[in-house]
Structures are given as structure tokens and as C-alpha cells.
């Protein structure tokens, strides 16, 4: 039960959490009871905790509706350039608290629930995460939606309403087990189905070439049913839309072919069409060339483009008359951002619509296409690049394959004229890869079909220009840009760490929530004793709270005075959770060797999901849990070292873990992590970082000052040099006794006495074919960890570095990232102006 707020607490909370006015609270209670009665059809005698959550969700949602309608109507009237963010993933997490924060309703709702005898935190725990993403790419899309709304952009997120999101991870006997994420089981109060905007999407069939153009005929049709979710800006009365498509079979599905298998079977077979939006593919940084995935990619693109063109054509004079027929103005009214290559089919699909349906000549259509589309690259790992077999294309999307061939023909003609006789370059730059089986290189399609191509951190963008896309950069240098990723400070500071947000607001006011660069002002307080104390106190409180959560969950006693050393991210060889494991084992061996030394105690937590088909990643999880079983039950070690695998890492667990972290592990091999965004969340929440010079770590160290960052390991140049001369793991193994001891323990069954050879695959990989050179960075990593431990023993010095990190984290707001996309790619201007509130139930065409 929440305790009543003292006067002091009230004053403190007013700033960030909004006012709990008497009328406001009375209103909320009234509407809450109305929803419990009329929406949920329950009374207080039979209501469950879930009913109470739903009643609150509907009550809060009511506060969005007027603003949502008003926002969409203002776009309809003003007809601004619209931004369409296309992504196969939107990793949204929970919506309730984020909505309360952005609408300044948090205190009023708290108070209303308290007066009704309910505990707000318990109700929030009832909400399911919307887990429609794998990791960084999907969460970035979610942060971007928050920033686009907060910056007043007329923006739309378009994706797929997966019935099953990222799997739930259970750890059973130390192994990952996947469970379906049935997140819609109890309904989703935040979405609104829009059957009136249903769109047909075509698959298969064949093409017919006539004098008057090309027809795509004999196709199979699937209907795309849109569900809209409101996206509120931060206290600016703007509510944008995320529109997710769900697949529906048409009524006549399989029935027109009378008698085939009979009526019952035809109705049962509707599932085949509807499977398109059934489940999120659970791969992070890995391409799996399955037909169902290609169907998903075309499904979202085809439905979305119909929506975009309908909206472009719609007159803004209160009628449905098609006023705009001149498509040359499309790039002035529409910007399409492709979140990786997954929505790359937007390029040939836009061409198909413009040429086959709108009858534009090729050159005009292509010019429009390039000016409208832009592409964000998220990885340089070759196994992640989408390369679709041509025969799959031929079967599923025959017209699009013809268009891609024509795009390629003209593209190669241009390459030829610029580089006559350079056949190698022609091969390298083709959209079609020859070889065993011909494939379409989707990244090449995106580059050729876009006016802007960006990486997601400075070093990543430089690597793209120097290596993967070197030929394209030489030909069209003007296309290539950098847009360093960011995170929304609403969810990742105000919402998940209110204590820290308050301490900051007491010093510099609360404008930093809209303009995170203002955190620089905290540098003035780096020697302020009271501020140092306050920062340390908030961290300790967050650690205590998380420790309680962990002890409930893992039955391990946590030492809250130990350093909370956390690595949370997808499990992948390039992210080098194995390097972390080697440090744990080394630290363990040192404690065992000198049990009476004053070691800096640590609680080391590692969390993240492994793709279900990624054997090595699953073995890495098993190794972490095995190390934990040994370390956590060794009485010599006691509470000086604990190892915990954080089960089912997701947005909601991140919101609990990150504010409690002391040390953030960002230890990928230099040149492999495009940006990282978890790194930024830890920095903003008062952890120090141990990391390689990779991704955004480089810019983070620059902003905080390298002295306030624990940097170790090879730089990109060193990795390149090592690739040239060859990486020899056994050299390191033979020359570092502690490394040898750790590997021998893993290989000899020290951590798996019942199955001594359990980890032979991992050891074999590390010794003979480790693409990510774990041993090469081991020594420097261990030395760097010693520095971390030494500094942690000096709490005041540690906290000063924390303050300088927080003060330097302003650059990593997604507001800054989105402002740069807006001005430098989309050609729109962000604004911090408020929309007049109040709803005007006006033109229905405004949707």
C-alpha cells in the first residue's frame, strides 16, 4: 500500500510527477469507478487485480483520446510533411506509466488509487510488455516514436501486430527454455482496431506485359487490418499514431475454387493467410531466409504504402475528393525511413505503384522514390545482411523481381559509365549476387533507392564508408551520413529513476527532460558535497530495491554494498559475454587463492535472450548459470562474489536493473557493435562504463571525458592488424597462467562435474575459431577491472565520475538524434511548441 505523501514529499514530487489537484483526483476516481462498472462489468466484490489495472488503463487512455483526435485533425488541416518510420520491430514495453509521465498524470493517479485503497505499483505490474522486438533495433524505434511526438513531428510508426512477441525465457536446470509470449491473451487496452482502413495485399501470381503497362495477375490476397496505438509527446498535447497491421483472410478465401477440399477445410485454411502476423522472428543480428519472413516484410510495406498514398491524395478541404494527382510533390509531403533493410521492399513497391498503377514514366517514378526513401544501417556483421534467394522472389513477388532487375540494369549502367572496364566493381556493386544460387542484396537495393544512408554511431558510419559500402560511398559520397543513436529520457530517466530525476531537478530545474544537453550544468556541482551525497543515496536506494526484487526471484542473498556489475543485452558471440565469464572465473580463483585479502565485493549479473537456433549462445547461458552454481555456493567466497543470470530480460526488467547498476559492461570486439543503446541508459542512470572503443562508447567517453571511463582493449585498427597477421588463441592461452587456468577449469568440468565435457564446444571455439578474439583482450580487461575495483573503494571519487558521466549524457537523448534526422534527412523542422489542448471532434478524414 502506498503511504500518504508528506508535505515535503508532495513539494518534491510536484516538479516531475505533475500536480495531484483535488478536482483532478476526484475526476480520476469517478472515471475509474465508471470503467470498472461499464467497461469491465465488475464491482469491487468480484474484481481482480487485473480488473483494477484495466480500469486504470482505460481511465488514463481517456485522457489521450481528445488530444489524439485533435492532433490528427491539426495534421489534416495544416498538411505538413509526414514522416513514416517503417520497422518490423517496435519494442514498446509497458504503456501505462509512460503515458502518465508524458501527460503529467502520475501524482494524481497515485493519489486517486491510494484513496481507493489500491497500490499503484501492484497495478502496473499487471501490464504485459509489448515485446514486439528483439533488442536494440526494436527499442530504438520505440524511443524514436516518443521523441518524434515530443518534437511535434507529424510522424507515424508502421509495423506488424505480432500475436506472439519475443519469447519468454525460462531457465530450467541452467538451460534457456522458450515459451510463447501470449501478450494479447487478456486484451490490449491501448490499441484501437481500424477495420475501415483494411487494405488488400497480394502475393504469388504472375505478370502480364501489355502495351498499356504491366499487370500482376492471379495473385493470392491477404487483408491487412490496422490497429492504432497512441504515442503521446512529453507534455505538449501531441499524440501521434503507431499503426500495426494484422493479417486477415478475405471472406472468399479458398472458397472461390469451389470444392477444393470442401467448405470446412477452406475455412480452416484461413489460418495460413493469417499466420503472416502470428509471430516475431526471434533473431538478433542474424538473417534467416524463410518464406514467411519475406511475406512479413512485404505485408507491412504493401499495406503501409497504400496508407501513405491514400493520405497523400486526400484533399484537406473536408472531402474525400482526390485532389492531389501530381506525384512529383510526394517527396515534399512524405519521408519514408527504413529501419534496416527489413522494409527494403518499400522501394520496388513504391516503384510498382507509381509505374503500374499511377502510370508514371520510369525516370520520374525513380526520382520520386529516391527523394522519398532513406535507409538506416544497423550492423556490419555479414551473417546479418539480408540476401534473398531469387527463386523465392520469383514465386512470391514476381513483379517486384522484374522491377529490381530493371533498377539493377540502370544502376550497373551508371557504374559502368563512371568506372569503364572495372568488371570487379560491377560485380561487387550489383543488387544481384551471382554464385551458387542468385540472391538479391537488400542493402544494395536500399542504398541505390535512397537519398540518404546512415550508420548509427560515428565509428560505425566511418566503417560503412571505409569497408562494407566503400564502392557506393566512392560513387555517391553525398548520400552517406551519421546519426548517432539516442534513448528517450522520459522512459529511461524520469520514469524508471524518479529519485535521480528529482535530485537533478532540485539543482537545475526540470527543463532537462525536454533538452537533455542541460545536464552539462551538473558539472558545476561535481565538488558539491550535498549533491555527491544525494547522488550516492539515490543509487543505494535503487540497489536496495533491486536487491529485494532479486531475492524474491532467485533465492540468493544479495550484498547491497557490493558493486552491481551488469551486462544485459542479447546473447551473442560478438558481445563477448564469454569475456565477462573469464573475468568472473579469474576473480573467483584469486579470492580462493588469497581468501584473507580485502577484495572489492561484486554482484555480477548477466542477462539476455539467445536466439532459439543459436547453439553457441545457448551454451554461453549454460556456462554462466554453471559458474553461478559453483561460485554462489562456495563458503570461502561468501558475499564477496555472486553471479546471477537475469532471467527473461526485457524492457520492464531493464527499467528495474539499469537504475541499480554501478558498472556497465560494454565489451564487444571493436568494430562489431554498431552503436549500442543500453550503454547510454546506464550512463544516464549513474553507472560507470567498462568498455571497448566500439559503437557509441567512443562518443560517450568523449562526452564524459576519457578519465571518467574505463576503456580497454584493441581499437578497430588493432583488430584489422590482427586479422591481417592472423589471431592465434593458443599464444595467449600458453602465456597467461590465469587465462589458462580458467579455460582448463571450463574444459575439465570444474563447473560441470556431472558432465565434464559439457562446454567442449565453447572451449573449442575459443581456442580454434573465435572470430571475436576474446583472448586478445583478456589481459587488458582484467587489468581494467582491477582499476574499477580500486576506484569503487573510494566512494566519493567514484561518485564524482558518476556525476561527470550523467552530465555528459545529454548528447545521447533520442531528441537530439531525431532532430538531426528531421533536419538533415527528412526536411522537417522540430518544434517544442504545445498544441492547444481540448478535443475538436471534427473531420473524420483526419485519420
N, C-alpha and C positions, 0 to 999 in steps of 0.2 A: 504493500500500500504506500503510495506517495505521501510524504509528510507535508503538512501545510507549509507554505513558504513564509519564512521570517521576513520582517521588513527589509533587512539587509539583502536577503536572497532576492526579494522582489526587485529592489533597486538594481541589483547586479544583473538580473535576468532580463529586465526591460530592454536593454540595448539589443541583444542579439536575438532574443526569442519572441519579440513582439509583446504588445500590451495585453493583459488579461482584463479588459474592461468589463464592468458589471453587465451591461446590456449584451455585450458580445457573448459572455459566458452563458447568460440566461437563454439567449438565442440558440446557442450551440446545444444546450441541454434539451431545449424544446424540439429542435430538429432531429437530435439523436433519438429521442423517445418516439418521434413520428416515424423515423425509419425502422426502428425496432418493431413497431406496430404494423405499419403499412407495407414496408419493403420486405421485411423478414418474416412478418406474420408470426410474431412471438410476443410473449410477455415476460416479465422479469423472473417468473417462476420456472419457466422451461428453457430460458435462453442459455446457450453455452458460451464459452469464451470466444469461440469463433463467431457466433452471432454478434457479440459485442464489438468485435473487430470490424465486421462487415457494416454494422450500423454506424460506426465512427468513420469508416472509409467513405460511405455514401454521404455522410454529413459534410466531410471535408471536400468531397468531389462536388457537392452542390456549390461550393464557393468558387470552383473553377468554371462552371458552366457559362455564367454570364460573360466572364472575361474571354472565354474561348470563342463564343459566338461573336462577341464584339471585335476580337482580334481578326477573325477570319473575314468579317464584314469590312473591316478597315482595309484589309488587303484587297478585297474585291473592289472597293471604291477607289483606292489610291493606285492600284495596279502597279505595284513595284516589281522590280526584277526578282524572280523567285529562285531560291536555291534548293536543289534536290540532292539530298545525301543518300546515295544508294549503297546499301550494305547487306550482306547475307547474315550479319550478326548485329544484334543490339543487346549488350549485356547490362540490363537495366537494374537488376537487384530489386529491392523493395521501393514502393512509391509513396506510402503514407507519410512518413516523416519528412521526406524530401519536399513533398507538397506543402506540408505545414510550415517548413522553413521558408520556402520561396513565397508563401502567401502571408508570412508573419502571423501565423495562427497557433504557434506551438504552445505559448503560455496559456492562451485562452482555452485550448483543447485540454491541456494538462489540468487546469483548474476545473473545467466542466466535468472531466472524468473523475477527478478527486471528489467533487461534490456528489457525484453519482455512486461513490463507493467503489470505483474501478481504478486499476493500476495501468496507466498509460503504457509502461514498458512491457507489461504482460500482453497487452493487446497487440502491440507492434510485433511481438514475437510470433503471432498467429499468421502474419502475412507470408506467403510463399515468395521466394525470389523469382523474378522473371529471368531465368537463366538462358537467354536466347543467344549465347555467345560462348566462345572457348576461353578467351583470355584478353590480352591487350587490345587486339583489333576491335573486338566487340564492345569492350568497355570504353575505348576511345570514342566510338560512335555515340555512346550514351552521354559521355561528358560533353561532346560536341553539341548534341541536341540542347543540353542545359545552357551552354554558352551562346548558341545561336538565338535562343529565346531571350536570354538575359541581355543580349546586344541588339535586340529589336530587329533581327533579320527575318524576312518572310521566307522561312525555311521549313522543309518537310523531310522527315526521315522515312525512307521507304525500305521495307524488308519483308520477311516471311514470318507469319504467326505459326511457329512450330508448335505442334501439340505437345511434343516432348522436347524439352531443352537439354542442356548439358546434363549427362547422367549424374545421379547422386553416387558418391563414392563411399563405400563401406570398407573398413579394414577388418578382415577376418583372418585370424591366425597370422597376421602380419602381411597378408596379401590384399591388394586392391580388388574389390568386387564391385561391379557396376549394377546400379538399379535404375529403372526408368524414372524420369522426372515428370510425374503426372501433375504438373503445376496448375492445370486448369480444372482439376477434379472438383473443387468446391466453387468454381466460377471466378471470374476476374472483374472486380467492381470498377476498375479503371478504364476498361475498354468499352467502345460502343460499336456494335456491328453496323455496317452501312450497306445493306443489300441493294439499295437503289443505285449504287455505283459499281455493281458487279460487272466484270469485264471478261470477254472470252479470250482464251489463249490457245494457240494452235500448235500442234506437234505432228511429226511424221509427214505423210503425203508426198507430193512430187511437184515439180514446177513445169509450167507450160509457157513457152515463149511465143507471143503473138506480135503482130505488127504494132499494136497499140500498147505493148508492155508485157510484163511477166505476171503470171498468176500462180499462186501457191494453192494447189487443189488437193482434194481427197484427204484433208487433214483430220486428226482427232482433236476434239475441242475439250478443254477443261475450263471451268469458270473460276475466276479469281474474285473472292469475296473479301472486301476490305473491312478491317477493324481499326478504328481510330483510338489512339491514346493521347490524352492532353499532355503537353510539355510546357509547364509554367516557367516563365522567366523569373529572375530574382526581384520581387517587389516592384515590378514595372507594369503590372496588369496585362502583360502579353502572355497569351497561351497559344503555342504552336501545336502542330499535329505530327505524331508518328503514325504512319499508316502501314499496317502489316497485312499481307494478303494470305488468305486461307483458300485451299483448293476445294472446289465442289464439282461433282459430276453434273453435267446438264441432265434435265429430266428425260430426254430421249436417249440417254447413254446406253449403247449396246442394244437398244430395242428396235431401232430402225432396220437393222439387219435381222428381219423377222426370223424367229425360230432358231436362232443360233444358240443352242444350249438351253433354250427356254427362258421364260419370263423370270422365274426365281433366280436363276444363275445370273441373268443380266443385272438384276437389282443388286445381288451380292457383289458383282464385279465392279460396282461403282467405287468400291474401296480402292481399286487400282489407280483410278484417277486421283482420288483424294489422298493417296499416300504421298503426293508431292510435298505437302506441308506437314507431314507426320512428325519428322524427327530431324534435329540438328546433327550434321556430321561432326563427330567429336574430335576432329584432328586440328592440332595447332601447328602451324609451320610444316605442313605435310600435305602433298597433293595425292588424292585417291581418285583415279579417273573412272568413276562409276556413272552409269547412265542416269540414275536417279538424281545424282548431284547436278549433272548438266541440265536436267529438267528443272530442278530448283532454280538454277542460275537464269535460265531463260524465262521461267514463270514470273519471277519478281520483275525482271526487266521489261517483259512484254506488257504486263499489267500496268506497271508504273508509267511507261511511255504513253500508253493510251490516256492515262490520267493527266499527264503533263500537257499533251496536245489538246485534250478537251479543255483544260483550264486556259491554255494559251489562246484558243479560238474564242472562248466565251466572251461575249461583249460585256463591258462593265456598265451598260446602260439599263440594267434591270430586266433584260430579256435574254432568252436563250438563242436569239438570232446569231448566227455565226458571222461575226463582223470581221475578224482577222483571217484573211486568206493568204496574206503575203508573208511567207515563211522566212524571208530574208531578215525579219526583225526578231526571229526566235532567239538568237544569241543576246539580244538586248533585254529579253524578258525572262530567259531561262538559263540557269547554270546547273550542270549535272556533274556531281563529284563522285567518282568511282572509288570506293573504299577497297583497295587492292584490285586484282583482276577478276574477282568473283562476279561482278556485274559487267564485265567487259562486253558482253553481247549487246549492251545498250548501243554500242557503236554500229554494228551491222543492222540491228533492229531499227535504229533511227534512220539509217540509210534506206532500209526496206520500205518504211512508212513514207518517207519523202519521195522516193522514186516510184514505187509500185502503186501506192495509194494516192499520194498527192501529186504525182506525175511531174515532179521537178526533174530537170536535167541533172546528170551525174555531178558535174563540176559545181553547180550551185548547191546541191544537196551536201556534197563533201565539205565545201567551205562552211556551211551552216553547222555541220556535225563537229568539225574541228573546233570552231569557235565556242560551241556549247559545252563540250566534254573536257574534263580534266581528270587526271589519274594520280592516285597516291600509291606509291610502292611501300610495302611493309617488310620486305625480307630480301636477303641476298642468298639464302640457302637454296642450292639448286633443287633439292628434293621438294621444295615448297612451290616452285614455279608451275603454273598450270599449263600443261601441254596436252591438248585433247586429240585423241586419235581421229583421223579424218573419216574413217568409215562410220564411226559413231555419229559424227556431224551429218554425214551424208544421209543417214537413216532418219535422225531426229529432226534436223533443221536444214533440209536440202537447199532452200532459198538463201539462207544465211551463209552457207558454204560457198555458193556462187558469188555472193557479194564479197566475201572475204578474199576469194581468188582474184576478183577484179580490183579490190583495194591493193592487194599484193602486187598485181601486174603493174599498176600505175606507180606504186611505191618503188618497185625494183627498177622501173624505167628511170625514175628520178635518181636513184642511187647510181645507176649506170652512167647517166649523163654527167653526174658530179665526179665520179671516180671511174673513168673509162678503163675497161680491161681488168679491173680488180674483181676477179671472179670469187675469190675468197670472201671478200667483204659482202658480195651479193648473197652468198650462201649464209654468212653469219647474220645478215640483216633481214632475211626473208621471214615472212609471217608463217611460212610453211617449212617445217623441218623435214628434210629428206632422211633416208636411212631405213632401218628395219621396217617400221611402219611410219607412214607420214603422219605428222601431227601439226596442229595449229598452236603456235606460241602466243598465248593470250597477252603476255606482257608487251610483245612487239606490236600486237594489234592496238593495245591501249596507247602506246607511245605515238604510233603513226596517226591514230584517230583523235588525239587530244591536243589542245593548245598549251597545256601545262602538265608537267610531270614533276612530282615532288617526292623526296625522301622525308623521313620523319625525325631526323636529328642531323646536325651539321656534318658529323663524321660519316653518317650513313649516306647522305646526299653526295658527299665527295667520293665515297666508294662507288656509288652508282655511276657517276660520271667517269671515273677512272677505270672501272672494270666491266661489270655486267652490261651497262648500256653505253660503253665507250663510243662505239660506232655511231650510235644515234645522237650522242652529245656532240660529236665532231660535226655531224651533218646539220643539226638544229640546236645549237647551244642555247638559243633564246627560250626553248621550252622548259629547261631544267631549273628547278627551284628547290629551296629547302623550306620546310615548315616544321620546326621542332615541336613535338607533341606537348600536350599540357593536360592538366586534370582540373575538374571543376572544384573550386574552393568551397562551394556550398556543401556538396556531399562530403568532400574529403577534408574539411576542417570544421565548419560551423556545425554540421550535422553529427559527424562521428566524434568530434572532440570539442564539445561546447566549453569545457573547462579552459582549454588553451585559447579558444576564440575569445572568451571573456577576459582572460589575463592580458591578451593583446589589445582588445578594445579599450580596456581601462587605461592603457598607455597612449594609444594613437587614434582612438575613435574607431568607428566601425565602417568607414568608407573603404577599408582594405578589402572587404568582402566583394565589392564591385571592381576594385582596382588593386590587384594583389601586389603591384610594384610598391605600394605604400609600406609594405613590410620592411623595406630598406630603413625606415625611420627607427626600427628596433635596434639598429647598430648603435644609436645614441645611448642605449640602456645596457650595453654589454658589461659595463662595470657597476651597474646599479644593484646593490646587494639585495634589495627587496625584490627586484624583478628576477634576479637569479634564483632567489628562494621560491618565488611564485612558480616559475617555470619547472623547477625541480619537483615542487609539490604536486603540480598537475600530473607530471609524468608518474610520480609514485602512486597517486590515486588511480590513474589508468591501469597501472600494473597490478595493483591490488584487485581491481575489479576484474581484470582479465584472468588473474590467478584463481579467483573464485570460480569463474566460468570453466577454467581448465580442470580444477579439482573435482567439480561436479561431473565433468565429462570423461576424465582419464584416470581417476583414482590414483593420481601421482601427486605427492605433496610438493608444492612449488615453493621455492625460497624467493619471496618477493624482493629481497635485497640483491639477488643475483642479477647479472646483466642478462636482459632478454635479447637474445641474438636470433634474428628471424630471417629465414629465406622462404618466401611464399611466391610461387609462380608455377606455370605448367612444368611438369617433369620432362626434361629434355636433355640429351647429352650436351648440347651447346651451352646450356645454362649452368652446367657443371655442379649440380648437387653433389656429385662424387668428390669434388674438391673439398666441399664442406665436410663430407663424411671423413675424408682423410685428416682434416684438422681435428674433428671430434676424436678420432681414434688416437691421434698423436697427443692431444691434450689429456685424454684418459690414461695413456701409457705414462705420461710424465707425472701425473698425480700418483699413479701406482708406484712409480719409481721413487718419488720423494713425497710420501704422504704427509710429512710434517711441515712442508713449505706453505707459505701464505699465498695460495692460489686465488686469483680473482674468480669468484664463483659465476657460473653461467647456466642459464636455462636455454638450450638451443632448440629452436622449433623450426621444422621444415614442413611445408605443406604444398599441395598441388596435385592435380589430376594427371594421370598418364593416359594417352590415347589407348583405347581398348586393344588395338592391334600392335602396339609398340612394345615388343618384348623387353628390350633393354630398359625402357622407362619403368616398366612394372617390376623388373628385378631391382632397380635402384630404390624403389619404395620398400621392397622386401629387405634390402640391406639396411636402410635407415631404421626400420622397425626392429630388425635383428640387433643392431648396435644399441638401440634403446633398451632392449630386454637385458642385455649384459650390463650396460653402464648403470641403469636405474636401479639394479638390484645388487650392486656391489657396495657392501658396507664401508669399505675403505674410502670410497669416493664420497659417500654421504650426500649432502645437499650442495656440494661444490660443482657438480655437473649433472644435469638432467637432459635427456634427449626426448623430444616429443614430436611425433608425426601428427600434424594438424589434419584431422580427417575432414573430407568434403569441403575443401577450401572454395569459397565463393564470395560474391560481393559482400554479403552480410557478415561473413566471418572476417573479411578484410577490415571492415569498419570497426570490429572489436579488437583485432590484433594490432593493426598499424599504430593506433594511438598509444599502445603499451610497449612499443619496441624501443630498445636502446640502440641496437645495432642492426643495420640493414645490409643484407648480403646481396651484392650485385656483381657477380663474379664470372660472367660469361667470357669466353675467349674473345680477345679484342677483334673487332670486325664482324661479329656474328649477331649481336643483339641490335636490331635496327635503332631502337630508341630505348624501350622500357618506359613504363609509366608508374609502376609500383615504386620504383626508385624515388620518384617525385613525391609520392604520397608519404613515404617515410620521412623524407626531408622536411616537408611541410609540417609534419606532426612531431618533430623534435627527436628524431633518431639521427645518429651519425652513420655514415656510409662507409663500408669497406668495399672497394670495387676496382675493377679494371678500367682502363681508358677506353670504354666502349659505349656506343649509343649516346644517350643524353647524359651519362655520368660525366663525360668530358665537359659539357656546358655547366653541369651542376657544380663541379669542382671549381670552374672558372668563376661562377657567381658567388660561391661561399668563400672562396679563397682556398688554394690547394693545401694550406697549412691546417685547414679545418676538415680535411677529407682524408680518409685512409686509402691512398692509391697504391696499387701493387701490380706486378705482373708485366708481361710483354705488351708493347704497343703494337699497333697494326703493322708497322714497319718490321718489327722483330718477328712477328708471325710470318710475314711474307718471306723474310730472310730464311727462317727455319724451313718453310715449305720448299724453298729453293735448294737448301742443302740436305733436307731430309730430317725428320724428327725421329730420334732413337730413344724410346722409352727406357730400355734396359740400362742405358747410360746413367740416367737419373736414379733408377732403382738400385744400381750397383754402387753409386757414390753417395747415397744418403741413407744412413742406417735407420733413421726414424721412418722414412718412407718405406724402406724395405720391410721393416718390422710390421707396419700397418698392412701392407699388401700380403705379406706372409700370413698374418692373422686372418684376413678375409679368405685367402686361398686355402688355409689349413683348417678351416672350420671352427676357429675360435668363437665366431659369432653365430655359428650354426652347428653346434656339436652333434645334433642328431642327423644332419645331412652335411657332412664335411665339404662336399663338392658343390653345395648349393649355388655358390657365387662364381663358379669357374668361368662362366660366360663373361661376367663383368671383368674379372681379372685378365682373361684372355684379350678382351677388347682393350683394356688399359695398357697392356704390355705390347700388343702387336698391331692394333689398327685403331688407335684413338685419334680421330680427326680433330679433336678439340684440345689436345696437348695438355691434359691435366697435370702430368708430372712436371712439365716445363715451368709451371707457375707455382708448384708446391712450396718450394723453399721460401720464395718471396712472400707468399701468402701466410705461411706460418710466422715469419718474422713480423709481418704487418699485424697479425693477430696478437703478437706479444706487445706491440705498441698500444693496441686497443686496450688490452688488459691493464697495462701500466697506467694509462690515462684514466681508466674507469675508477682507479683507486684514488684519484684526485677529483672529487665530485664537482668542485667549483670550476676547475679548468674545463672539465668535461661539459658542464652546463654552458659555459661561455661559448664553446664551439657549437653547441646546440643552437644557441641564440643567433650566432652568425649564419648558421645553416638556414634557420627559419627566415632570417632577414634576407637571405639570398634566394629564396624560393619563389619570389614574385614572378620571375620570367616564366615559370612553369604552370601558370594558370592557362587553362584552355581558352579563356577570354582573349589572351594575347595571341594564341595560335589562330583562333577563329577570326580575329581582327585582321591578321595577315592573309589568311585565305580570302577573306571578304575583299580586301583592297587589292591584293596582288594577283588573284586568280579569278574571282567571281565578278569583280567590278561593281561591288555594292559597298555602301558606307555604314558601318556600325553606329548605333546611337544609344545613349544612356537615358534618353527621354522616356517618360512614362506615357502609357496610353491612358486616355481618360477612362476612368472605371465606370461600372454600370453597364448593363447589357441593353442592347438595342435589338429587339427581336425582329430584324429587318429581313433583307433579301435572302431567300433560301438558296439562291445561286451562289452565295458566298462560300459554300463548302468547296 
